[in-house]
Amino acid sequence: MKTHNAKRRSIRAIPPPPGPEEGDEALVAYLHKYPSEELEKAGYLQEATPEEIRDLEQSVEHDMKRQKVKGLAKEYPKANYDRCSQLADLLKHVPDLKTSDRKAIAHSLNVIANKVCDMDEIMRRILNENRSMTQIAELLLAFDEMINYVRSYGQNLSPKLYDVFDHLKGLLPTNQVQNRTKSSRNGT
């Protein structure tokens, strides 16, 4: 009987998966942390419905067709500046910032900066080069793909940057403010 209860507690101990607002990196980290067998037992994994499978297959097929005709969009991402070590060195001056966090912040900043360089180049090409509407559509697709990179990395990076700012300005970092608020609500 104890074994059965222990299994129930361990299954319940698995938190729900992160939502889309937390970004792709949070989901990837979550999926690496918890084996699929445990997630299935906890009720977080479900078989796809036939409609979901059909929709996914159609989406993949459409994306494959799009990849074949990307044209100018195939040139991106293009910018590949490596500023990670410089950024990580600057972040060494932030007290109590873990090495892993410093490297993660530096990497995210570098990726975002590179994509913004690409977006600026794409915009200049759209406005300054004599292009057909088809070529402009290809460049707009490339622009959108760069936006998706920036959005994904930005969602995960933003709270970390606010915490660095708060820490350096002598404010309580956001994650600690939230923990205090939760504790006071629980009466502790």
RODRENVEX-970675 format. One line per field, with one value per residue: y, x, z of N, C-alpha, C, O in turn; residue in one letter; residue number from 1. Coordinates in nm, 2 decimals. Each point is the difference from the previous one (the first is absolute). Layout:
<sites>
ny: Y,... .
nx: X,... .
nz: Z,... .
cay: Y,... .
cax: X,... .
caz: Z,... .
cy: Y,... .
cx: X,... .
cz: Z,... .
oy: Y,... .
ox: X,... .
oz: Z,... .
type: a,... .
seq: NUM,... .
</sites>
This chain:
<sites>
ny: -0.12,-0.10,-0.22,-0.13,-0.05,-0.18,-0.20,-0.08,-0.09,-0.21,-0.15,-0.06,-0.16,-0.16,0.13,0.15,-0.11,0.01,0.19,0.01,0.02,-0.22,-0.02,0.06,0.21,0.16,0.07,0.15,0.21,0.12,0.08,0.19,0.18,0.06,-0.17,-0.07,-0.13,0.10,0.05,-0.17,-0.07,0.13,-0.14,-0.04,-0.21,0.12,-0.18,-0.03,0.21,-0.13,0.06,-0.08,-0.21,-0.03,0.05,-0.16,-0.17,0.04,-0.02,-0.21,-0.10,0.06,-0.10,-0.20,0.00,0.01,-0.20,-0.13,0.08,-0.13,-0.15,0.19,-0.08,-0.07,0.19,-0.05,0.09,0.21,0.16,0.09,0.16,0.02,0.01,-0.20,-0.05,0.09,-0.11,-0.18,0.06,0.05,-0.18,0.01,0.16,-0.17,0.17,-0.14,0.12,-0.11,-0.14,-0.15,0.07,-0.02,-0.20,-0.07,0.08,-0.08,-0.19,-0.01,0.06,-0.17,-0.16,0.04,-0.01,-0.21,-0.09,0.07,-0.11,-0.20,0.00,0.03,-0.18,-0.13,0.07,-0.04,-0.21,-0.04,0.07,-0.14,-0.19,0.00,0.04,-0.21,0.01,-0.07,0.14,0.13,-0.09,0.01,0.19,0.02,-0.11,0.08,0.15,-0.07,-0.05,0.18,0.05,-0.13,0.05,0.16,-0.04,-0.13,0.08,0.10,-0.15,-0.11,0.10,0.00,-0.20,-0.12,0.04,-0.10,-0.21,-0.04,0.02,-0.16,-0.18,0.01,-0.07,-0.21,-0.06,0.02,-0.15,0.05,-0.08,0.17,0.14,-0.07,-0.01,0.19,0.06,-0.10,0.08,0.19,-0.05,-0.06,0.22,0.00 .
nx: 0.08,0.14,0.02,-0.17,0.00,0.12,-0.09,-0.14,0.08,0.07,-0.17,-0.07,0.15,-0.10,0.18,-0.16,-0.09,0.22,-0.05,-0.18,-0.16,-0.04,-0.16,0.08,0.09,-0.16,-0.08,0.12,0.00,-0.17,0.00,0.11,-0.13,-0.15,0.06,0.07,0.17,0.20,0.13,0.12,0.19,0.17,0.04,0.22,0.00,0.01,-0.14,0.16,-0.09,-0.18,-0.16,0.01,-0.09,-0.22,-0.10,0.01,-0.14,-0.21,-0.03,-0.02,-0.20,-0.16,0.00,-0.09,-0.22,-0.09,0.01,-0.18,-0.17,0.13,0.08,-0.11,-0.21,0.01,-0.05,-0.22,0.12,0.00,-0.15,0.21,-0.14,0.23,-0.21,-0.02,0.16,-0.03,-0.13,0.08,0.13,-0.11,-0.06,0.20,-0.04,-0.07,-0.03,0.15,0.14,-0.20,0.15,-0.09,-0.02,0.18,0.05,-0.11,0.07,0.19,-0.02,-0.09,0.13,0.13,-0.08,-0.03,0.18,0.05,-0.11,0.08,0.18,-0.04,-0.06,0.17,0.12,-0.07,0.02,0.20,0.03,-0.09,0.12,0.16,-0.10,0.13,-0.18,0.06,-0.19,0.05,0.10,-0.15,-0.12,0.11,-0.01,-0.18,0.01,0.12,-0.11,-0.14,0.09,0.04,-0.17,-0.03,0.14,-0.04,-0.15,0.06,0.13,-0.12,-0.11,0.14,0.02,-0.19,-0.10,0.07,-0.10,-0.20,0.01,0.04,-0.17,-0.16,0.06,-0.01,-0.21,0.09,-0.03,-0.20,0.18,-0.01,0.19,0.16,0.02,0.08,0.23,0.10,0.01,0.15,0.22,0.04,0.05,0.22,0.03,0.10 .
nz: 0.00,0.15,-0.03,0.08,0.22,0.05,-0.04,0.15,0.19,-0.02,0.02,0.20,0.06,-0.12,-0.01,0.06,-0.17,-0.06,0.11,-0.13,0.16,0.03,-0.15,-0.20,0.02,0.01,-0.19,-0.12,0.07,-0.06,-0.21,0.01,0.05,-0.15,0.14,-0.20,0.04,0.04,-0.17,-0.09,0.09,-0.07,-0.17,0.03,0.05,-0.19,0.03,-0.15,0.01,-0.02,0.15,0.21,0.03,0.01,0.20,0.16,0.00,0.08,0.22,0.09,-0.01,0.15,0.20,0.00,0.02,0.20,0.11,-0.06,0.13,0.14,-0.14,-0.06,-0.02,-0.22,-0.10,0.02,0.16,0.05,0.07,-0.03,0.07,-0.01,0.07,-0.10,-0.15,-0.21,-0.14,-0.11,-0.18,-0.18,-0.13,-0.11,-0.15,-0.12,0.14,0.08,-0.13,0.01,0.08,0.14,0.21,0.13,0.07,0.19,0.20,0.10,0.11,0.21,0.17,0.08,0.13,0.22,0.14,0.07,0.18,0.20,0.07,0.10,0.22,0.14,0.05,0.16,0.21,0.09,0.08,0.21,0.18,0.06,0.08,-0.18,0.14,-0.06,-0.12,-0.21,-0.15,-0.10,-0.17,-0.20,-0.12,-0.13,-0.19,-0.17,-0.12,-0.16,-0.19,-0.13,-0.14,-0.18,-0.17,-0.15,-0.16,-0.18,-0.17,-0.16,-0.13,-0.14,-0.19,-0.13,0.00,-0.17,-0.19,-0.03,-0.06,-0.22,-0.15,-0.01,-0.12,-0.23,-0.05,0.01,-0.21,0.10,0.01,-0.22,-0.09,0.02,-0.18,-0.19,-0.01,-0.05,-0.22,-0.13,0.01,-0.11,-0.21,-0.03,-0.02,-0.21 .
cay: 0.12,0.12,0.02,0.06,0.15,0.07,0.02,0.11,0.12,0.03,0.04,0.13,0.10,0.06,0.12,0.00,0.05,0.15,0.04,0.06,0.13,-0.02,-0.02,-0.13,-0.05,-0.05,-0.13,-0.09,-0.03,-0.08,-0.13,-0.06,-0.03,-0.10,-0.10,0.00,-0.10,0.07,0.11,-0.07,-0.04,0.12,0.05,0.12,-0.05,-0.07,-0.03,0.10,-0.04,-0.01,0.14,0.07,-0.06,0.05,0.14,0.00,-0.05,0.11,0.11,-0.04,0.00,0.14,0.06,-0.06,0.07,0.14,0.00,-0.01,0.12,0.11,0.11,0.09,-0.04,-0.10,0.07,0.04,0.10,0.03,0.06,-0.10,0.06,-0.07,0.09,-0.07,0.01,0.13,0.02,-0.08,0.07,0.11,-0.04,-0.05,0.10,-0.01,-0.08,-0.12,-0.06,-0.13,-0.01,-0.05,0.11,0.10,-0.05,-0.01,0.14,0.04,-0.07,0.05,0.14,-0.01,-0.05,0.11,0.11,-0.05,0.00,0.14,0.04,-0.06,0.07,0.13,-0.03,-0.04,0.12,0.08,-0.06,0.02,0.14,0.06,-0.08,-0.01,-0.14,-0.04,-0.03,-0.13,0.01,0.07,-0.10,-0.09,0.07,0.01,-0.13,0.00,0.09,-0.07,-0.11,0.06,0.04,-0.12,-0.02,0.11,-0.02,-0.12,0.03,0.11,-0.04,-0.06,0.09,0.12,0.00,-0.01,0.13,0.08,-0.04,0.06,0.14,0.02,-0.03,0.11,0.13,-0.01,-0.04,-0.14,-0.05,-0.04,-0.14,0.00,0.07,-0.10,-0.10,0.06,0.02,-0.13,-0.04,0.08,-0.05,-0.13,0.03,-0.03 .
cax: -0.08,0.09,0.06,-0.10,-0.01,0.13,0.00,-0.10,0.06,0.11,-0.06,-0.06,0.10,0.04,-0.08,-0.05,0.10,-0.01,-0.09,0.06,0.06,0.13,0.10,0.05,0.11,-0.05,-0.06,0.11,0.06,-0.10,-0.01,0.13,0.00,-0.10,-0.02,-0.13,-0.08,-0.06,-0.10,-0.12,-0.07,-0.05,-0.11,0.04,0.02,-0.12,0.01,-0.06,-0.12,0.02,0.00,0.13,0.11,-0.03,0.04,0.14,0.05,-0.02,0.09,0.13,0.00,0.00,0.13,0.09,-0.02,0.05,0.14,0.05,-0.01,0.03,0.07,0.09,-0.01,0.10,0.12,-0.01,0.08,0.12,0.10,0.06,0.10,0.01,0.02,-0.03,0.10,0.00,-0.12,0.02,0.09,-0.07,-0.09,0.08,-0.01,-0.13,0.02,-0.08,-0.05,0.07,0.07,-0.09,-0.09,0.08,0.02,-0.13,-0.04,0.09,-0.04,-0.13,0.02,0.07,-0.10,-0.10,0.07,0.03,-0.13,-0.04,0.09,-0.06,-0.13,0.04,0.04,-0.12,-0.08,0.07,-0.02,-0.14,-0.02,0.10,0.04,-0.11,-0.04,-0.14,-0.08,0.03,0.12,-0.03,-0.06,0.11,0.07,-0.09,0.01,0.12,-0.02,-0.08,0.08,0.09,-0.09,-0.02,0.12,0.01,-0.11,0.03,0.11,-0.03,-0.09,0.08,0.10,-0.05,0.00,0.14,0.06,-0.07,0.06,0.13,-0.02,-0.04,0.11,0.10,-0.06,-0.03,-0.14,-0.02,-0.03,-0.14,-0.03,-0.01,-0.13,-0.11,0.01,-0.04,-0.14,-0.06,0.01,-0.09,-0.14,-0.01,0.01,0.13 .
caz: 0.00,0.00,-0.13,-0.08,0.04,-0.03,-0.15,-0.02,0.04,-0.10,-0.12,0.03,0.02,-0.13,-0.03,-0.14,-0.09,-0.02,-0.11,-0.11,0.04,0.06,-0.11,-0.04,0.08,0.13,-0.03,-0.03,0.13,0.07,-0.06,0.04,0.14,0.03,-0.10,-0.06,0.08,0.12,-0.05,-0.04,0.13,0.07,-0.08,-0.08,-0.14,-0.05,-0.15,-0.09,-0.07,-0.15,-0.06,0.03,-0.08,-0.13,0.00,0.01,-0.13,-0.10,0.04,-0.04,-0.15,-0.04,0.03,-0.09,-0.13,0.03,0.01,-0.14,-0.08,0.08,-0.07,0.07,0.15,0.04,0.04,0.14,0.07,-0.07,0.09,0.09,0.08,0.13,0.10,0.13,0.10,0.05,0.08,0.13,0.08,0.06,0.11,0.12,0.10,0.06,0.12,0.02,-0.12,-0.02,-0.13,-0.10,-0.03,-0.08,-0.14,-0.07,-0.03,-0.11,-0.12,-0.05,-0.05,-0.13,-0.10,-0.03,-0.07,-0.14,-0.07,-0.03,-0.11,-0.12,-0.03,-0.05,-0.14,-0.08,-0.02,-0.10,-0.13,-0.05,-0.03,-0.09,-0.11,-0.10,0.01,-0.04,0.11,0.05,0.08,0.12,0.08,0.06,0.10,0.11,0.07,0.07,0.11,0.10,0.07,0.09,0.11,0.09,0.08,0.10,0.09,0.09,0.09,0.08,0.10,0.11,0.04,0.07,0.15,0.05,-0.01,0.11,0.13,0.01,0.02,0.13,0.09,-0.01,0.05,0.14,0.02,0.01,-0.13,-0.02,0.05,0.14,0.04,-0.02,0.10,0.13,-0.01,0.02,0.14,0.08,-0.03,0.07,0.14,0.06 .
cy: 0.13,0.03,0.07,0.15,0.07,0.03,0.11,0.13,0.05,0.05,0.14,0.11,0.06,0.12,-0.01,0.06,0.15,0.03,0.07,0.14,-0.01,-0.03,-0.15,-0.06,-0.06,-0.14,-0.10,-0.04,-0.10,-0.14,-0.08,-0.05,-0.12,-0.10,-0.01,-0.10,0.07,0.10,-0.07,-0.05,0.11,0.06,0.12,-0.04,-0.07,-0.03,0.11,-0.06,-0.02,0.13,0.07,-0.06,0.05,0.14,0.02,-0.04,0.11,0.12,-0.03,0.00,0.14,0.06,-0.05,0.07,0.14,0.00,-0.01,0.13,0.13,0.12,0.07,-0.03,-0.10,0.06,0.03,-0.12,0.00,0.05,-0.11,0.06,-0.08,0.10,-0.07,0.02,0.15,0.03,-0.08,0.07,0.12,-0.04,-0.06,0.10,0.01,-0.10,-0.11,-0.05,-0.12,0.00,-0.05,0.10,0.11,-0.04,-0.01,0.14,0.05,-0.06,0.05,0.14,-0.01,-0.05,0.11,0.11,-0.04,0.01,0.14,0.05,-0.05,0.08,0.14,-0.01,-0.03,0.12,0.09,-0.06,0.02,0.14,0.05,-0.07,-0.01,-0.15,-0.02,-0.02,-0.14,0.00,0.08,-0.10,-0.10,0.07,0.02,-0.13,-0.01,0.09,-0.07,-0.11,0.06,0.05,-0.11,-0.03,0.10,-0.02,-0.12,0.03,0.11,-0.04,-0.06,0.10,0.11,0.00,0.00,0.14,0.10,-0.04,0.06,0.15,0.02,-0.02,0.11,0.13,-0.01,-0.04,-0.15,-0.06,-0.06,-0.13,0.00,0.08,-0.09,-0.10,0.05,0.02,-0.13,-0.05,0.08,-0.04,-0.13,0.02,-0.04,0.12 .
cx: 0.09,0.06,-0.10,-0.01,0.13,0.00,-0.10,0.06,0.11,-0.06,-0.06,0.10,0.05,-0.09,-0.05,0.11,-0.02,-0.09,0.07,0.07,0.14,0.11,0.04,0.11,-0.05,-0.07,0.10,0.06,-0.10,0.00,0.13,0.00,-0.09,-0.01,-0.14,-0.09,-0.06,-0.10,-0.13,-0.08,-0.06,-0.12,0.03,0.02,-0.13,0.03,-0.07,-0.12,0.02,0.00,0.13,0.11,-0.02,0.05,0.15,0.07,-0.02,0.09,0.14,0.02,0.00,0.14,0.11,-0.01,0.06,0.15,0.06,0.00,0.04,0.08,0.10,0.00,0.10,0.13,0.01,-0.03,0.14,0.11,0.05,0.11,0.01,0.04,-0.01,0.10,0.01,-0.12,0.01,0.10,-0.06,-0.09,0.07,-0.01,-0.13,0.02,-0.11,-0.07,0.07,0.06,-0.09,-0.10,0.07,0.02,-0.13,-0.04,0.09,-0.04,-0.13,0.02,0.07,-0.09,-0.09,0.07,0.02,-0.13,-0.05,0.08,-0.06,-0.13,0.03,0.04,-0.11,-0.09,0.07,-0.02,-0.14,-0.02,0.09,0.03,-0.13,-0.03,-0.14,-0.08,0.02,0.13,-0.02,-0.07,0.10,0.07,-0.09,0.00,0.12,-0.01,-0.08,0.07,0.10,-0.08,-0.02,0.12,0.00,-0.11,0.04,0.11,-0.03,-0.09,0.08,0.10,-0.05,0.00,0.14,0.06,-0.06,0.07,0.14,-0.01,-0.04,0.11,0.11,-0.05,-0.04,-0.15,0.00,-0.04,-0.15,-0.03,-0.01,-0.12,-0.12,0.00,-0.05,-0.16,-0.08,0.01,-0.09,-0.15,-0.02,0.01,0.13,0.09 .
cz: 0.00,-0.14,-0.09,0.03,-0.04,-0.15,-0.03,0.03,-0.10,-0.13,0.02,0.01,-0.13,-0.03,-0.14,-0.09,-0.02,-0.11,-0.11,0.04,0.06,-0.10,-0.03,0.09,0.13,-0.03,-0.03,0.13,0.08,-0.06,0.02,0.14,0.03,-0.11,-0.05,0.07,0.12,-0.04,-0.04,0.12,0.07,-0.08,-0.08,-0.15,-0.04,-0.15,-0.08,-0.06,-0.15,-0.06,0.02,-0.09,-0.15,-0.02,0.00,-0.14,-0.11,0.02,-0.05,-0.15,-0.05,0.02,-0.09,-0.14,0.01,-0.01,-0.14,-0.08,0.08,-0.07,0.09,0.15,0.04,0.04,0.15,0.09,-0.06,0.10,0.10,0.08,0.13,0.11,0.14,0.10,0.06,0.09,0.14,0.09,0.07,0.11,0.12,0.11,0.07,0.12,0.00,-0.13,-0.03,-0.14,-0.11,-0.04,-0.09,-0.14,-0.07,-0.04,-0.12,-0.13,-0.06,-0.06,-0.14,-0.11,-0.04,-0.08,-0.15,-0.08,-0.03,-0.11,-0.13,-0.03,-0.06,-0.15,-0.09,-0.03,-0.10,-0.14,-0.06,-0.04,-0.11,-0.13,-0.09,0.00,-0.05,0.13,0.06,0.08,0.13,0.10,0.06,0.11,0.13,0.08,0.08,0.13,0.11,0.07,0.10,0.13,0.10,0.08,0.12,0.11,0.10,0.10,0.10,0.12,0.12,0.06,0.09,0.15,0.06,-0.01,0.10,0.13,0.01,0.02,0.15,0.10,0.00,0.06,0.15,0.03,0.02,-0.14,0.00,0.06,0.15,0.05,-0.01,0.11,0.13,0.00,0.02,0.15,0.09,-0.02,0.08,0.15,0.07,-0.01 .
oy: 0.09,0.11,0.09,0.08,0.12,0.11,0.09,0.10,0.12,0.09,0.08,0.12,0.10,-0.01,-0.07,0.08,0.06,-0.07,0.03,0.04,0.10,0.00,-0.08,-0.12,-0.10,-0.09,-0.12,-0.12,-0.09,-0.10,-0.12,-0.10,-0.08,0.04,0.03,0.02,-0.02,0.02,0.06,0.01,-0.01,0.09,0.07,0.09,-0.08,0.07,0.05,-0.12,0.06,0.03,0.07,0.08,0.03,0.04,0.08,0.06,0.02,0.05,0.09,0.05,0.03,0.08,0.07,0.03,0.05,0.10,0.06,0.01,0.11,0.11,-0.06,0.03,-0.01,-0.07,0.03,-0.09,-0.09,-0.05,-0.08,-0.05,-0.04,0.04,0.07,0.03,0.01,0.07,0.06,0.00,0.03,0.06,-0.03,-0.03,0.08,-0.12,0.02,-0.08,0.00,0.06,0.05,0.01,0.05,0.07,0.03,0.02,0.06,0.06,0.03,0.03,0.08,0.06,0.03,0.05,0.08,0.04,0.03,0.08,0.07,0.03,0.04,0.08,0.05,0.02,0.06,0.08,0.03,0.03,0.09,0.06,0.00,-0.08,0.09,-0.02,-0.02,-0.07,-0.03,0.01,-0.04,-0.06,0.00,0.00,-0.04,-0.03,0.01,-0.02,-0.06,0.00,0.01,-0.04,-0.04,0.01,0.02,-0.02,0.00,0.06,0.03,-0.01,0.05,0.09,0.06,0.04,0.08,0.09,0.04,0.05,0.09,0.07,0.04,0.09,0.09,0.02,-0.07,0.05,-0.04,-0.02,-0.09,-0.04,-0.01,-0.04,-0.06,-0.02,-0.01,-0.05,-0.06,0.00,-0.02,-0.10,-0.01,-0.01 .
ox: -0.04,0.02,0.04,-0.01,-0.01,0.04,0.03,-0.01,0.01,0.05,0.01,-0.02,0.07,-0.12,0.05,0.08,-0.11,-0.01,0.12,0.10,0.07,0.12,-0.02,0.00,0.05,0.02,-0.01,0.03,0.05,0.00,0.00,0.06,0.04,-0.04,-0.09,-0.12,-0.12,-0.10,-0.11,-0.12,-0.11,-0.06,-0.09,0.01,-0.05,0.07,-0.10,-0.01,0.10,0.07,0.04,0.09,0.10,0.06,0.06,0.09,0.09,0.05,0.07,0.10,0.08,0.05,0.09,0.10,0.06,0.06,0.11,0.08,-0.05,-0.01,0.09,0.10,0.04,0.08,0.11,-0.07,0.06,0.11,-0.08,0.11,-0.11,0.12,0.00,-0.03,0.02,0.02,-0.03,-0.02,0.03,-0.01,-0.07,0.01,-0.02,0.02,-0.11,-0.09,0.13,-0.04,0.00,-0.03,-0.06,-0.02,0.00,-0.06,-0.06,-0.01,-0.01,-0.06,-0.03,0.00,-0.03,-0.06,-0.01,0.00,-0.05,-0.05,-0.01,-0.02,-0.07,-0.04,-0.02,-0.04,-0.07,-0.02,-0.01,-0.06,-0.04,0.06,-0.11,0.07,-0.08,0.06,-0.01,0.00,0.06,0.03,-0.01,0.04,0.05,-0.01,0.00,0.05,0.03,-0.01,0.02,0.05,0.00,-0.02,0.02,0.03,-0.02,-0.02,0.04,0.01,-0.04,0.03,0.07,0.05,0.02,0.07,0.07,0.02,0.04,0.07,0.06,0.02,0.04,0.08,-0.06,-0.04,0.09,-0.10,-0.05,-0.10,-0.08,-0.06,-0.08,-0.11,-0.07,-0.06,-0.10,-0.10,-0.06,-0.08,-0.12,-0.01,0.01,0.11 .
oz: -0.07,-0.04,-0.08,-0.09,-0.04,-0.04,-0.08,-0.08,-0.03,-0.06,-0.09,-0.02,0.01,0.00,-0.09,0.04,0.03,-0.10,0.02,-0.06,0.01,0.03,0.09,0.02,0.05,0.08,0.05,0.02,0.06,0.08,0.01,0.04,0.09,-0.12,0.08,0.01,0.03,0.07,0.02,0.01,0.06,0.05,-0.05,-0.08,0.07,-0.07,0.04,-0.03,-0.05,-0.10,-0.09,-0.05,-0.06,-0.10,-0.08,-0.05,-0.08,-0.10,-0.06,-0.06,-0.10,-0.08,-0.04,-0.06,-0.09,-0.05,-0.03,-0.09,-0.03,0.04,0.06,0.07,0.12,0.07,0.05,-0.04,-0.04,0.01,0.05,0.00,0.06,0.01,0.10,0.12,0.12,0.10,0.10,0.12,0.11,0.11,0.10,0.12,0.09,-0.02,-0.03,0.01,-0.02,-0.09,-0.11,-0.12,-0.09,-0.09,-0.12,-0.12,-0.09,-0.11,-0.12,-0.10,-0.09,-0.11,-0.12,-0.10,-0.09,-0.12,-0.11,-0.08,-0.10,-0.12,-0.09,-0.08,-0.11,-0.11,-0.08,-0.09,-0.12,-0.11,-0.07,-0.09,0.05,-0.07,0.01,0.11,0.12,0.11,0.10,0.12,0.12,0.10,0.11,0.12,0.12,0.10,0.12,0.12,0.10,0.11,0.12,0.12,0.11,0.12,0.12,0.12,0.11,0.11,0.11,0.11,0.09,0.06,0.10,0.09,0.06,0.08,0.11,0.09,0.06,0.10,0.11,0.04,0.05,0.11,-0.04,-0.06,0.10,0.06,0.05,0.11,0.08,0.05,0.08,0.10,0.07,0.05,0.09,0.09,0.04,0.07,0.12,0.04 .
type: m,k,t,h,n,a,k,r,r,s,i,r,a,i,p,p,p,p,g,p,e,e,g,d,e,a,l,v,a,y,l,h,k,y,p,s,e,e,l,e,k,a,g,y,l,q,e,a,t,p,e,e,i,r,d,l,e,q,s,v,e,h,d,m,k,r,q,k,v,k,g,l,a,k,e,y,p,k,a,n,y,d,r,c,s,q,l,a,d,l,l,k,h,v,p,d,l,k,t,s,d,r,k,a,i,a,h,s,l,n,v,i,a,n,k,v,c,d,m,d,e,i,m,r,r,i,l,n,e,n,r,s,m,t,q,i,a,e,l,l,l,a,f,d,e,m,i,n,y,v,r,s,y,g,q,n,l,s,p,k,l,y,d,v,f,d,h,l,k,g,l,l,p,t,n,q,v,q,n,r,t,k,s,s,r,n,g,t .
seq: 1,2,3,4,5,6,7,8,9,10,11,12,13,14,15,16,17,18,19,20,21,22,23,24,25,26,27,28,29,30,31,32,33,34,35,36,37,38,39,40,41,42,43,44,45,46,47,48,49,50,51,52,53,54,55,56,57,58,59,60,61,62,63,64,65,66,67,68,69,70,71,72,73,74,75,76,77,78,79,80,81,82,83,84,85,86,87,88,89,90,91,92,93,94,95,96,97,98,99,100,101,102,103,104,105,106,107,108,109,110,111,112,113,114,115,116,117,118,119,120,121,122,123,124,125,126,127,128,129,130,131,132,133,134,135,136,137,138,139,140,141,142,143,144,145,146,147,148,149,150,151,152,153,154,155,156,157,158,159,160,161,162,163,164,165,166,167,168,169,170,171,172,173,174,175,176,177,178,179,180,181,182,183,184,185,186,187,188 .
</sites>
